[in-house]
Amino acid sequence: MLCVAMLLGAVPAAPELPHVPPLPEVERYAMTDEELMAALDPEHPAAAEVLRVLDERGMAAAKQTLADHFRTRTEPRWFISVGEPIESFDRQVADDALRQGA
């Protein structure tokens, strides 16, 4: 019924959307777990610990160790926007996001 009304001019047509250029093509969107571990700097104390756990206990434990490091580190401090530090976060949301990649 709405289409007939639009054809008869009773209902104005939606405005035309501006042209949106296509997204650039990329070869891939993510690193593999192995690529991530290979990219860690073994001279950095936290990365060295992750690599040690990888050698001793495997990938799942290493990923947990890396996630724990990011959750508990105090430096560097990252901000969502300039001048507005993150005061709190929902740990469950972060844990759920990590589980999706496991």
Buried (B, 14 or more C-beta within 10 A) or exposed (E): EEEEEEEEEEEEEEEEEEEEEEEEEEEEEEEEBEEBBEEBEEEEEBBEBBBEBBEEEEBEEBBBBBBBBEEEEEEEEEEEEEEEEEEEEEEEEEEEEBEEEE
